[in-house]
């Protein structure tokens, strides 16, 4: 059972991020031009694919054991308990790999996506202040000025 040939739930996102099919990415990752991010992403992807395969195997085994046409005498509570523990471990592992891989992919730019323009805030200088600020307010005609002590 190899994670390279099993599909994972994040394959589409990985392909969009790195701009190539999974098989090509593994070939590139084996070469000297592979980025550390690609190598790490494919390693996490392999672990995720294996965890998802384990979940599917346990699910299928439990479904087979619980099939309506099965003899009730063949049921084993102990086997179902072990399957439940294995399923929980595989689900937890898959969730952890999915989160780690998702965070890694989220930090990488998506290829073939046009870069967003960066807009820097530049202060603007007005040639003259607005009229209300340019001149002091005129005194009212005939108003007495009082001196303050």
C-alpha positions in Angstrom: 0.0 0.0 0.0 1.7 3.1 -1.2 0.6 6.7 -0.6 1.9 7.7 -4.0 -0.8 5.7 -5.9 -3.7 6.2 -3.5 -5.8 9.3 -3.9 -6.3 11.8 -1.1 -9.0 14.3 -0.4 -6.5 17.2 -0.9 -5.1 16.1 -4.3 -7.0 18.8 -6.2 -5.7 21.6 -3.9 -2.1 20.2 -4.2 -2.4 20.1 -8.0 -3.7 23.7 -8.2 -1.0 25.0 -5.8 1.9 23.3 -7.6 0.4 23.4 -11.2 1.0 19.8 -12.1 -0.6 16.3 -11.6 0.3 14.4 -8.5 2.4 11.8 -10.4 4.5 14.6 -12.0 4.9 16.3 -8.6 6.4 13.1 -7.1 8.8 12.8 -10.1 9.8 16.4 -9.6 10.2 16.0 -5.8 12.7 13.2 -6.4 15.0 15.6 -8.4 17.3 18.3 -7.2 15.1 21.2 -8.3 12.3 20.2 -5.8 11.4 22.9 -3.3 11.3 22.0 0.4 7.6 23.0 0.4 6.8 20.6 -2.4 8.7 17.8 -0.7 7.0 18.4 2.6 3.5 18.7 1.0 3.9 15.4 -0.9 5.1 13.7 2.3 2.1 14.9 4.2 -0.1 13.9 1.2 1.3 10.4 1.3 0.6 10.1 5.0 -2.9 11.5 4.5 -3.6 9.0 1.7 -2.6 6.1 3.9 -4.7 7.3 6.8 -7.7 7.7 4.5 -7.1 4.2 3.2 -7.1 2.8 6.7 -10.4 4.6 7.5 -11.9 3.0 4.3 -10.6 -0.5 5.2 -12.0 -0.4 8.8 -15.3 1.1 7.5 -15.6 -1.7 4.9 -14.7 -4.4 7.5 -17.4 -3.1 10.0 -20.0 -2.9 7.2 -19.2 -6.4 6.2 -19.5 -7.7 9.8 -22.8 -5.9 10.2 -24.3 -6.9 6.9 -27.9 -8.1 7.2 -27.2 -11.5 5.6 -24.4 -12.3 8.2 -24.9 -14.8 10.9 -25.5 -12.9 14.2 -23.4 -15.6 16.0 -20.3 -14.4 14.0 -20.4 -10.9 15.6 -17.7 -10.2 18.0 -18.0 -7.2 20.3 -14.2 -7.3 21.0 -13.4 -7.2 17.2 -15.8 -4.3 16.8 -14.2 -2.5 19.8 -10.8 -2.9 18.2 -12.1 -1.7 14.9 -13.6 1.3 16.6 -10.3 2.2 18.2 -8.4 1.7 14.9 -11.0 3.8 13.1 -10.7 6.6 15.8 -6.9 6.5 15.4 -7.0 6.6 11.6 -9.5 9.5 11.6 -7.4 11.5 14.1 -4.3 10.9 12.1 -6.1 11.9 8.8 -7.5 15.0 10.5 -4.0 16.0 11.7 -2.4 15.4 8.2 -5.2 17.3 6.5 -4.8 20.3 8.8 -1.0 20.4 8.5 -1.2 20.0 4.7 -4.0 22.6 4.4 -1.9 25.1 6.4 1.2 24.4 4.3 -0.7 24.9 1.1 -2.5 28.0 2.4 0.9 29.7 2.9 2.1 29.0 -0.7 1.0 31.1 -3.7 -1.2 29.3 -6.2 0.5 29.0 -9.6 -1.1 30.5 -12.6 -2.9 33.0 -10.5 -2.4 36.6 -11.6 -0.7 38.5 -8.8 -2.8 41.0 -7.0 -1.5 44.5 -7.4 -0.1 46.0 -4.2 -1.5 49.4 -3.4 0.6 51.5 -1.2 -1.0 54.4 0.6 0.7 57.6 -0.4 -0.1 60.8 1.3 -1.3 63.6 -1.0 -0.3 67.2 -0.6 -2.8 69.9 -1.4 -1.4 73.0 -3.2 -3.3 75.3 -0.8 -5.3 74.6 2.3 -9.1 74.8 2.0 -10.5 78.3 2.2 -11.9 77.8 5.7 -8.5 77.1 7.0 -6.5 79.5 4.8 -7.6 82.8 6.4 -8.7 83.5 9.9 -12.3 84.2 10.4 -13.2 87.9 10.0 -14.3 89.8 13.1 -17.8 90.8 13.1 -18.2 94.5 12.4 -18.8 96.5 15.5 -18.1 93.8 18.0 -16.1 94.9 20.9 -12.9 93.1 21.7 -12.4 92.2 25.3 -9.0 91.7 26.8 -8.4 88.9 29.1 -6.5 89.5 32.3 
